[in-house]
């Protein structure tokens, strides 16, 4: 019995369980479903101008990363630009295109992907990862149709991501809903059935559903059609999955001809306003594709070869959108503090602190404050600093004032960003400490002797501020 109990404990402690509750549910926060698929980093600003207008903020962008493209510097710059433009990235992993098809992904390559993703500072808490693309096409899987192989790859990839960080939000590959059973394609329903047979709980390993809900047939179907092979094809897919998952339409769109440019723009607007926006289960819709000015996808491109946009861009740009409020990590450090130990009645005194942003959000002055946490005779106001991006430091300046005379008080100041405390700007509550504040002193002449820690460098400050660095001693 004891041996059985010990084995049970070991099983619980060391068995990796599939989890789809780690990352936060994006449907519970304010969300802007508008997005776009791109292949070039330089397209980000055009995406921002498309999805973050008319009330919109924090739209989505879908992008592909191949095995050969895993350059940390390049992709961190991409994520930083997404942060700057308020775009939420959806990243699809891919192998290498050779001899007319994408190579079969290797299980032993997954750790390299995980290490690469873990090395990046993501834009928001949720890290959206799409595992492969339309595997019911042989050209997407090394010239083979292999539902069992894809199921194992998806399960293994999802497990390793979830086991390293709870913020990974794993999505399946979008399938071709229109594919039939042939030598080079497989019906999606059959493909999914074989996935489940190979890995019975396969869909418990994903956090959301990626769908390629194209308006078929021939990418020219009605915007009002329902069911499989339509812009609402995700509903049919979820009926097979039998799970209530958040939906990411990572590809959709009508094929363009010379005669239908205005028509498909109206169709897509209808889809956004009358179908997708009314379904709270849909998190993002990123049509394929913003700019692809050559074959084979020029007919789907929203940008012309001369750099101008087709009518569909302006049509979707003009729709009313929602201000998204994605969750971002707010963390940081207090590096140095400078404060005058003397506060004169009725006169603003400046406090200075150097802070470092170690989180995901860009710190803005309007969302940040130095606060007196003791709520005593000291008032704090006018918190000012320049915008501070992640992994950068900045100088925060604030004002202290009092209406009291000849009084010594304790002081506890905290620096807050979006309501999250970053750290103590100033904390002195020991009655024997010379660093307690003395209020209401007359403006006589005082000399402040600064004790500088070895290796530190003092910045020049005006004499009238009487700044304290480290410990100060007052002299008559």
TATAJO-V497933 format. One record per pair of residues at least 12 apart in sequence whose ideal C-beta (glycine too) atoms are under 10 Angstrom apart, sorted by the first residue. I is the first residue (numbers start at 1). GAP is how many residues later the second one is. Records with the same first field share a line. If there is no record, write none. Layout:
I=GAP, GAP
This chain:
16=143, 144, 146, 147
17=142, 145, 146, 187, 188
18=137, 140, 141, 144, 152, 183, 184, 185, 186, 187, 188
19=139, 140, 143, 144, 147, 151, 185, 186, 188
20=138, 142, 149, 150, 183, 184, 185, 186, 187, 188, 223, 225, 226
21=145, 186
22=104, 139, 140, 143, 144, 145, 146, 147, 148, 185
23=101, 102, 103, 104, 105, 139, 142, 143, 144, 145, 146, 147, 184, 185, 223, 304
24=100, 101, 102, 142, 143, 145, 183, 302, 303
25=101, 144, 182, 183, 221, 258
26=34, 62, 98, 99, 100, 102, 143, 181, 182, 220, 222, 257, 258, 298, 300, 301
27=181, 219, 220, 253, 254, 255, 256
28=218, 252, 299
29=29, 95, 295, 296, 297, 298
30=27, 28, 292, 293, 294, 295, 296
31=27, 28, 29, 57, 215, 249, 251, 252, 253, 291, 292, 293, 294, 295
32=19, 20, 23, 24, 25, 26, 27, 28, 54, 56, 245, 251, 252, 289, 290, 291, 292, 293, 294
33=18, 23, 26, 27, 214, 215, 216, 239, 243, 244, 246, 247, 249, 250, 251, 252, 253, 288, 289, 291
34=13, 16, 17, 18, 19, 20, 22, 24, 25, 26, 238, 242, 243, 250, 251, 252, 253, 282, 283, 285, 287, 288, 290
35=12, 15, 16, 24, 25, 26, 27, 52, 53, 54, 55, 213, 214, 215, 248, 249, 250, 251, 252
36=12, 14, 15, 23, 24, 25, 26, 27, 51, 248, 249, 250, 251, 252, 253, 254, 255, 266, 277, 280
37=23, 24, 25, 26, 27, 53, 55, 213, 214, 215, 216, 249, 250, 251, 252, 253, 254, 255, 263, 265
38=23, 24, 25, 26, 49, 248, 250, 251, 252, 253, 254
39=23, 24, 25, 249, 250, 251, 252, 253, 258
40=23, 249, 250, 251, 252
41=22, 33, 34, 36, 37, 40, 41
42=39, 249
43=18, 20, 246, 247, 248, 259, 260
44=17, 19, 34, 37, 38, 40, 41, 43, 45, 246
45=36, 39, 40, 42
46=39, 244, 245, 256, 257, 263, 267, 271
47=12, 13, 14, 15, 16, 35, 38, 40, 239, 243, 244
48=13, 33, 34, 36, 37, 38, 39
49=36, 260, 264, 268
50=240, 252, 259, 263, 264, 266, 267, 269, 271
51=34, 35, 36, 37, 233, 234, 235, 265, 266, 268, 270, 273
52=33, 34, 35, 269, 271, 272
53=263, 264, 265, 266, 267, 268
54=263, 264, 265, 266, 267, 268
55=264, 265, 266, 267, 268
56=30, 261, 263, 264, 265, 266, 267, 268
57=29, 30, 264, 265, 266, 267, 268, 269
58=27, 28, 29, 30, 65, 66, 263, 264, 265, 266, 267, 268, 270
59=26, 27, 28, 29, 225, 226, 227, 262, 263, 265
60=22, 27, 28, 29, 30, 68, 188, 189, 190, 223, 224, 225, 226, 264, 266
61=17, 20, 21, 24, 26, 27, 28, 29, 30, 62, 223, 225, 229
62=26, 27, 28, 29, 30, 66, 68, 112, 148, 186, 187, 188, 189, 222, 223, 224, 225, 226, 227, 228
63=12, 15, 19, 24, 26, 27, 28, 29, 67, 223
64=27, 28, 29, 30, 66, 69
65=13, 24, 26, 27, 28, 29, 48, 51, 52, 64
66=26, 27, 28, 29, 30, 31, 36, 37
67=26, 27, 28, 29, 36, 38, 39, 42, 45, 46, 49
68=26, 27, 28, 29
69=25, 27, 47
70=23, 42, 43, 45, 46, 47, 49
71=45
72=43, 44, 47, 48
75=14, 16, 41, 42, 44, 45
76=43, 44, 45, 46, 315
78=13, 42, 45
79=12, 41, 42, 43, 44, 281, 311
80=40, 41, 43, 282, 309, 310, 311
81=42
82=40, 41, 42
83=38, 39, 40, 41, 245, 277, 278, 279, 306, 307
84=39, 278, 305
85=38
86=37, 237, 238, 240, 276
87=36
88=34, 35, 36, 38, 40, 195, 196, 236, 238
89=31, 33, 34, 35, 38, 39, 40
90=36, 37, 38, 39, 40, 79, 81, 118, 120, 158, 160, 193, 194, 196
91=26, 29, 31, 36, 37, 38, 39, 80
92=36, 37, 38, 39, 40, 41, 79, 81, 82, 118, 158, 159
93=12, 16, 17, 20, 23, 24, 36, 37, 38, 39, 40, 64, 80
94=36, 38, 39, 46
95=14, 37, 38, 45, 46, 47
97=42, 43
98=44
99=43, 44
100=38, 39, 43
101=36, 37, 38, 39, 40, 41, 42, 43, 83
102=30, 31, 32, 33, 35, 36, 37, 38, 39, 40, 41
103=38, 39, 40
104=28, 31, 36, 37, 38, 39, 40, 42, 45, 46, 49
105=26, 27, 30, 36, 37, 44, 45, 48, 52
106=47
107=42, 45, 46, 49, 50, 53
108=48
109=44, 48
110=21, 43, 46, 47, 48, 49, 50, 51
111=49, 53
113=16, 18, 44, 47, 48
114=15, 43, 46, 47, 49, 50, 51, 54
115=49
117=12, 44, 47, 48, 51
118=43, 46, 47, 50
121=208, 237, 238, 239, 269, 270
122=43, 45, 46, 206, 207, 238
123=203, 205, 237, 238, 267
124=43, 45, 200, 202, 203, 204, 205, 236, 237
125=40, 41, 42, 44, 201, 202, 203, 204, 234, 235
126=41, 42, 43, 81, 82, 157, 200, 201, 202
127=34, 38, 39, 40, 41, 42, 43
128=39, 40, 41, 42, 43, 79, 80, 82, 120, 122, 155, 156
129=28, 29, 32, 39, 40, 41, 42, 77, 78, 81
130=39, 40, 41, 42, 43, 44, 76, 78, 80, 118, 120
131=19, 22, 23, 24, 25, 26, 27, 30, 39, 40, 41, 42, 74, 75, 79
132=18, 21, 22, 25, 40, 41, 42, 78
133=40, 41, 42, 43, 77, 79, 117, 118
134=39, 40, 41, 42, 43, 45, 51, 54, 57, 78, 117
135=12, 14, 15, 16, 18, 19, 37, 38, 39, 40, 41, 51, 53, 56, 60
136=14, 37, 39, 40, 41, 43, 44, 45, 48, 49, 50, 51, 52, 53, 54, 55, 56, 59
137=38, 39, 42, 47, 48, 49, 54
138=44, 45, 46, 47, 48
139=45, 46
140=33, 36, 45
141=12, 32
143=41
144=40
145=34, 36, 37, 38, 39, 40, 41, 45, 46, 49
146=40, 45, 48, 52
147=39, 43, 44, 45, 46, 47, 48, 49, 50, 51, 52, 55
148=46, 47, 49, 50, 51
149=46, 49
150=22, 23, 41, 44, 45, 48, 49, 52
151=21, 40, 41, 43, 44, 45, 46, 47, 48, 49, 51, 52, 54
152=43, 46, 47, 50
153=20
154=16, 17, 18, 19, 41, 45, 48, 49, 51, 52
155=40, 43, 44, 46, 47, 48, 49, 50, 51
156=43, 49
157=13, 48
158=12, 13, 14, 44, 46, 47, 48, 49
159=46
161=44, 46
162=43, 45
167=160, 162, 193
168=39
169=37, 38, 39, 77, 79, 114
170=35, 36, 37, 38, 40
171=35, 36, 37, 38, 39, 40, 74, 75, 76, 77, 79, 112
172=20, 23, 30, 31, 33, 34, 35, 36, 37, 38, 39, 65, 69, 73, 76
173=37, 39, 77
174=35, 36, 37, 38, 39, 40, 60, 63, 74, 75, 76, 77, 78, 114
175=12, 13, 14, 16, 17, 35, 36, 37, 58, 62
176=12, 15, 36, 38, 40, 53, 75
177=12, 34, 35, 36, 37, 39, 50, 51, 52, 53, 56, 57, 59, 60
178=34, 36, 38, 39, 40, 41, 50, 51, 55
179=12
188=24, 40, 41, 45, 48, 49, 52
189=39, 47, 48, 51
192=45, 48, 49
193=47
196=44, 45, 46
202=39
203=35, 37, 38, 39, 40, 42
204=39
206=35, 37, 39
207=38, 39
208=35, 37, 38, 39, 40, 73, 75, 76
209=25, 28, 29, 32, 34, 35, 36, 37, 38, 39, 40, 41, 72, 73, 74
210=24, 27, 35, 37, 38, 39, 40, 41, 74
211=20, 21, 22, 23, 24, 25, 26, 27, 34, 36, 37, 38, 39, 40, 41, 71, 74
212=21, 22, 25, 37, 38, 39, 40, 41, 76
213=15, 16, 17, 18, 19, 20, 21, 22, 23, 24, 34, 36, 37, 38, 39, 40, 58, 62, 63, 69, 72
214=15, 16, 17, 19, 35, 37, 38, 39, 40, 41, 73, 74, 86
215=14, 15, 16, 17, 18, 37, 38, 39, 40, 49, 52, 53, 56
216=12, 13, 14, 15, 17
217=12
218=36, 37
219=33, 34, 35, 36, 37, 45, 69, 80, 81
220=34, 35, 37, 40, 43, 44, 47
221=33, 46
222=45, 48
223=31, 40, 41, 43, 44, 45, 46, 47, 48, 49, 51, 52
224=43, 46, 47, 50, 51
226=49
227=12
228=12
230=22, 41, 45
231=18, 21, 22, 23, 36, 37, 39, 40, 41, 44, 45, 54
232=17, 39, 43, 44, 47, 50
233=16, 19
234=13, 14, 15, 18, 42, 45, 47, 48
235=12, 44, 46
238=43
244=37
245=36, 38
246=34, 35, 36, 37, 38
247=29, 32, 33, 34, 35, 36, 37, 38
248=34, 35, 36, 37, 38
249=22, 27, 33, 34, 35, 36, 37, 38
250=34, 35, 36, 37, 38
251=34, 35, 36, 37, 38, 49
252=16, 19, 24, 33, 34, 35, 36
253=14, 15, 18, 32, 33, 34, 35, 36, 46, 47, 48, 49, 59
254=13, 14, 17, 33, 45, 46, 58
255=42, 44, 45
256=42, 43, 44, 45, 46, 54, 55, 56
257=42
261=49, 50, 51, 54
262=48, 49, 50, 53
263=48, 49
264=46, 47, 48, 51
265=37, 45, 46, 47, 48, 49, 50, 51, 53
266=45, 46, 49
267=45, 48
268=17, 19, 34, 44, 47, 48, 51
269=43, 46, 47, 49, 50
271=14, 16, 45
272=13, 15, 43, 44, 47, 48, 49
273=43, 46, 47
277=42, 43, 44, 45
284=40
287=13, 15, 25, 29
288=12, 13, 14
289=12, 13, 14
290=12, 13, 19, 23
291=12, 13, 14, 16, 18
293=12, 13, 14
302=12, 14
326=34, 35
327=33, 34
328=31, 32, 33, 34, 62, 90, 92
329=29, 30, 31, 32, 61, 91
330=27, 28, 29, 30, 31, 33, 37, 38, 86, 87, 88, 89, 90, 91, 92
331=25, 26, 27, 28, 29, 30, 59, 86, 89, 91, 92
332=23, 24, 25, 26, 27, 29, 31, 36, 56, 58, 61, 83, 85, 88, 89, 90, 91
333=21, 22, 23, 24, 25, 60, 89, 90
334=19, 20, 21, 22, 62, 80, 81, 88, 89, 90, 91, 92, 93
335=18, 19, 20, 21, 58, 59, 60, 88
336=16, 17, 18, 19, 57, 59, 120, 123, 133, 134
337=14, 15, 16, 17, 18, 59, 76, 78, 86, 87, 88, 89, 90, 130, 131, 132, 133
338=12, 13, 14, 15, 16, 57, 59, 87, 88, 120, 121, 123, 127, 129, 130, 131, 132
339=12, 13, 14, 59, 61, 72, 74, 86, 87, 89, 96, 98, 126, 127, 128, 129, 130, 133
340=12, 60, 97, 108, 121, 124, 125, 126, 127, 128, 132
341=70, 85, 87, 92, 93, 94, 95, 96, 97, 100, 105, 107, 125, 126, 127, 130, 131, 133
342=95, 96, 97, 98, 99, 101, 104, 106, 124, 126, 130, 132
343=34, 35, 57, 58, 59, 61, 64, 66, 68, 94, 95, 96, 97, 98, 123
344=57, 58, 61, 94, 95, 96, 97, 98, 99, 122
345=56, 57, 58, 59, 60, 61, 62, 94, 95, 96, 97, 98
346=55, 56, 57, 59, 94
347=52, 53, 54, 55, 93, 96, 117
348=31, 33, 34, 50, 51, 52, 53
349=29, 49, 50, 51, 52, 53, 88, 115, 116, 117, 118
350=32, 34, 47, 48, 49, 50, 111, 112, 114, 115, 116, 117
351=19, 29, 32, 45, 46, 47, 48, 49, 60, 62, 74, 75, 114, 116, 117
352=43, 44, 45, 46, 73, 107, 109, 113, 115, 116, 117
353=17, 30, 32, 41, 42, 43, 44, 45, 60, 62, 69, 70, 71, 72, 73
354=31, 39, 40, 41, 42, 105
355=13, 30, 33, 37, 38, 39, 40, 41, 60, 62, 67, 68, 70
356=32, 34, 35, 36, 37, 38, 66, 67
357=30, 31, 32, 33, 34, 35, 36, 37, 60, 65
358=32, 33, 34, 35, 64
359=31, 32, 58, 59, 61, 63
360=30
361=27, 28, 29, 56, 57, 59
362=25, 26, 27, 28, 30, 55
363=22, 23, 24, 25, 26, 27, 29, 31, 33, 52, 54, 55, 59
364=21, 22, 23, 24, 53, 54
365=18, 19, 20, 21, 22, 23, 31
366=17
367=49, 50, 51, 52, 53
368=15, 16, 17, 20, 28, 47, 48, 49, 50, 51, 52, 54
369=12, 13, 14, 27, 29, 45, 46, 47, 48, 50
370=12, 13, 14, 15, 26, 27, 28, 29, 30, 43, 44, 45, 46, 55, 56
371=12, 27, 41, 42, 43, 44, 45, 50, 54
372=28, 39, 40, 41, 42, 53, 54
373=38, 39, 40, 41, 43, 48, 51, 52, 54
374=35, 36, 37, 38, 39, 53, 55
375=37
376=26, 28, 31, 33, 34, 35, 36, 61, 63
377=24, 25, 26, 27, 30, 32, 34, 60, 62, 63
378=22, 23, 24, 25, 26, 31, 32, 33, 34, 35, 48, 59, 61
379=20, 21, 22, 23, 24
380=18, 19, 20, 21, 31, 33, 34, 45, 46
381=17, 18, 19, 20
382=15, 16, 17, 18, 19
383=13, 14, 15, 16, 32, 33, 42
384=12, 13, 14, 15
385=12, 13, 30
388=29
395=64
396=19, 26, 29
398=15, 17, 27, 28
400=13, 26, 37, 39
401=38
402=35, 37, 38
403=36, 37
404=35, 36
405=34, 35, 36, 37
406=32, 33, 34, 35, 36
407=30, 31, 32, 33, 34
408=23, 28, 29, 30, 31, 32
409=19, 20, 27, 28, 29, 30
410=17, 18, 19, 20, 21, 23, 26, 27
411=14, 15, 16, 17, 18, 24, 25, 26
412=12, 13, 14, 15, 16, 17
413=12, 13, 14, 15
414=12, 13
426=42
433=38
434=34, 37, 38, 39, 40
435=33, 35, 36, 37
438=36
443=21
444=32
445=18, 31
446=20, 26, 28, 29, 30
447=16, 19, 25, 26, 27, 28, 29
448=15, 17, 18, 19, 20, 21, 24, 25, 26, 27
449=22, 23, 24, 25, 26
450=17, 18, 19, 20, 21, 22, 23
451=17, 18, 19, 20, 21, 22
452=17, 18, 19
453=16, 17, 18
456=13, 14
458=12
